[in-house]
Amino acid sequence: MPELPETETIARDLHAAIAGTAITDVEVLRRDVLRASGAPRSASGAAAVALTRHLVGETVRRVWRRAKSVVLSLENGAHLVVTPRFTGALILGAPTTDDPYACLRLSLSDGRELRYTDVRRLGTVAFLSPDAFALWSAALGPEPLDADFTVERFSGCLRGSKRAVKAVLMDQSRLAGVGNIYANEALWRAGIRPSRRASSLTQSQRETLHGELTAVLRAAVAARGTSFRDYRDAFGARGGFAAQLQAYGRGGQPCARCGAPLKSSHAIDGRATVWCAGCQR
């Protein structure tokens, strides 16, 4: 599932490539990915018609990321929010009809096409008014790569929670953009057991985890994300961070720090957790 580094990579690429470009046509091929103003999924034809009406003729002012979503901000103040989830991708290129998983096509004024494609159609595309966007964004936690994401602010995300620290890191209402891959990696780097209660971390451990979390996210952005199977950037290329992973996907292999076999479990929120019992405390 694309997390912060993957969606950040897509957003940066698209901003450089399409900011200032107008949308000339919209083709909705799979209506079940649409959401109307943040409401539950809508497969109705009315939602597709409304999306076309809102987008055609509008200019893309900015493309950026919020949490695990790619946001196309339009000149009229509204936003198109694309959340790829497990198998979704935003691909920019020449128009094509050869993609069997295409869900939405945006024709651009320069002759190119921005296509949302999704094999399992678990991702969503939402057109949000300025007010609806503000409500959606307000429900999300702080961004870990923002300049104001201090140790104190991070400590506020953790304090008072009796949940496993890994679960808190992945809670989008507490911290935006971090998912399973980078929660595993940050905790391994910080030497903290994923099942530790978040409230039990000392100030020193919170400082260490803050530093390792931001460091691993920046390193993954620099490597253009992590590709195992589905993730591709805006031009269809794979990310390169998988070669740097020390925990995620390495259950049973030796810990790179102490040599003990890494353990693996699905006990925390049903997601794969990998940790070292020898050096994560």
Buried (B, 14 or more C-beta within 10 A) or exposed (E): BBBBBBBBBBBBBBBEBBBEBBBBBBBBBBBBBBBBBBEEBBEEEEBBEBBBEBBBEBBBBBBBBBBBBBBBBBEEEBBBBBBBBBBBBBBBEEEEEEBEBBBBBBBBBEEBBBBBBBBEBBBBBBBBBEEBBEEBBEEBBBBBBEEEBEBEBBBBBBEEBEBBBBBBBBBBEBBBBBBBBBBBBBBBBBBBBBBBEBEEBEEEBBBBBBBBBBBBBBBBBEBBBBBEEBBBBBEEEBBBBBEEBBBBBBBEEEBEBEEEBBBBEEEBBEBBBBBBEBBBE
